[in-house]
Amino acid sequence: RYSIYWDLLTPEQWRARQAAEAAQAQRERDLGARTVDAVRVGEFEPERAHNFQSERSNSGTFNGRLWRDTREGWFSYELKVAPETPLALRCAYWGSDGGNRVFDILVDGEKLATQRLEQNKPGEFFEVEYPIPARLTAGKARVTVRFQAHPQCMAGGLFGLRTVKAAGP
């Protein structure tokens, strides 16, 4: 036995859905054009290609997306940078994550930001861009990005990671 469910939409709802899908596709194209490097977090080969290292980290799947986290540990990746271009680190998180998830994000050992996941956007994924100071990429082809849990806390879940050209003003 099988069941098939169809969305039933009015013409106005159909046009609104088409417009929303077109806008999302444009956002993805724009992000792709800004991307310098990206890691498919939680996938073996892409992580290995980005020199993944960790202490007490875990990975899994949630809502069709792979994630990585650590309890009182750390994990890191090497990402390409464009040394003469203003860059940002773009991280994806699940908006309903909470419960003692406090961690630092470091670039080549220097703290870039402290992130707290406290149900920031319940029920949806969200992304945060952290500007990378030019001194951290000057003269380099790659940097190491490390997610370090605070004591008795978790780092992540991280659902996506990329270096991007900084957005304009």
C-alpha positions in Angstrom: 0.0 0.0 0.0 1.2 3.5 -0.8 0.0 6.9 0.0 0.8 10.1 -1.9 0.3 13.5 -0.5 0.0 16.6 -2.8 0.1 20.2 -1.8 -3.1 21.9 -2.8 -2.4 25.5 -3.7 -4.4 28.4 -5.0 -3.0 30.2 -8.1 -1.7 33.0 -5.7 -0.1 30.4 -3.4 1.5 28.7 -6.4 3.0 32.0 -7.6 4.2 32.8 -4.1 5.9 29.4 -3.9 7.6 29.8 -7.3 8.8 33.3 -6.3 10.2 31.9 -2.9 12.0 29.0 -4.7 13.5 31.4 -7.3 14.7 33.7 -4.6 16.3 30.8 -2.7 18.0 29.6 -5.9 19.4 33.1 -6.5 20.7 33.3 -2.8 22.4 29.9 -3.4 24.0 31.2 -6.7 25.2 34.4 -5.0 26.7 32.4 -2.1 28.4 30.1 -4.5 30.0 33.0 -6.3 31.3 34.4 -2.9 32.6 31.0 -1.7 36.4 30.5 -1.6 36.2 27.1 0.1 33.6 24.9 1.7 33.5 21.8 3.8 30.7 19.2 3.7 30.8 18.7 7.4 30.4 15.1 8.6 31.3 13.5 5.2 34.5 11.4 5.4 36.2 12.4 2.1 35.5 16.1 2.3 36.6 16.3 5.9 39.8 14.3 5.1 40.5 16.7 2.2 40.3 19.6 4.7 42.7 17.9 7.1 40.0 17.3 9.7 41.4 16.8 13.3 39.5 16.4 16.5 39.3 15.4 20.2 36.1 13.7 21.3 34.0 14.8 18.3 30.8 13.2 16.9 28.9 13.4 13.7 25.5 12.4 12.5 22.5 13.3 10.4 19.6 15.5 11.4 16.8 16.7 9.2 18.6 15.5 6.1 21.8 17.3 6.9 25.1 16.1 8.4 26.5 17.7 11.5 29.6 17.6 13.8 29.9 18.5 17.4 32.2 17.8 20.4 31.6 17.5 24.1 34.4 19.3 26.1 36.7 18.8 23.1 37.5 20.4 19.8 37.6 19.8 16.0 39.3 21.7 13.2 39.5 22.0 9.4 42.0 23.7 7.0 40.2 26.0 4.6 41.5 27.9 1.6 41.7 31.7 1.8 42.2 34.5 -0.7 44.9 36.5 1.1 44.2 39.8 -0.8 40.4 39.7 -0.3 38.4 40.6 2.7 36.9 37.3 4.0 34.4 35.9 6.4 33.9 32.5 8.0 30.3 31.3 7.4 28.9 28.6 9.7 25.5 26.9 9.6 23.7 25.8 12.8 20.3 24.3 13.8 18.3 27.0 15.4 16.7 24.8 18.1 20.1 23.6 19.5 20.7 24.7 23.1 21.7 23.2 26.4 25.2 24.3 27.2 26.5 24.8 23.7 29.2 27.5 24.1 32.4 27.4 22.1 35.1 29.5 20.6 36.0 29.7 16.9 39.7 30.1 16.3 41.6 30.9 13.1 45.2 29.8 13.3 45.0 29.8 17.1 43.5 33.3 17.4 40.0 33.6 18.8 37.6 34.9 16.1 34.4 34.6 18.1 32.5 32.9 20.9 29.2 31.3 19.8 26.3 30.4 22.0 23.6 28.2 20.7 20.6 29.0 22.8 17.6 28.1 20.5 18.6 31.1 18.3 16.1 30.4 15.6 13.8 27.6 16.7 12.8 25.1 14.0 15.1 26.3 11.2 18.7 26.3 10.1 20.6 29.6 10.3 24.0 30.8 9.3 26.4 33.3 10.9 29.2 35.1 9.1 32.3 36.0 11.2 34.6 38.6 9.6 38.2 37.3 9.4 40.8 40.1 10.1 43.1 40.5 7.1 46.2 39.9 9.3 45.0 36.2 9.8 45.0 35.5 6.0 47.8 37.8 4.8 50.3 35.8 2.8 48.5 32.5 3.4 46.8 30.0 1.1 45.1 28.1 4.0 44.1 28.7 7.6 43.1 26.2 10.3 39.7 26.8 11.8 39.1 25.3 15.2 35.9 24.9 17.2 36.8 24.6 20.9 34.2 23.8 23.5 34.2 25.8 26.7 34.7 23.7 29.9 31.7 21.4 30.5 30.1 22.6 27.3 29.6 21.5 23.7 30.9 22.9 20.4 28.4 22.6 17.6 26.4 21.1 16.0 28.0 22.6 13.0 26.0 21.9 9.8 28.1 23.8 7.3 31.4 25.6 7.0 32.9 27.9 4.3 35.2 30.8 3.7 33.5 33.5 1.7 34.4 36.8 0.2 33.1 39.4 2.7 29.7 40.9 1.8 29.7 44.5 0.8 28.3 47.3 3.0 
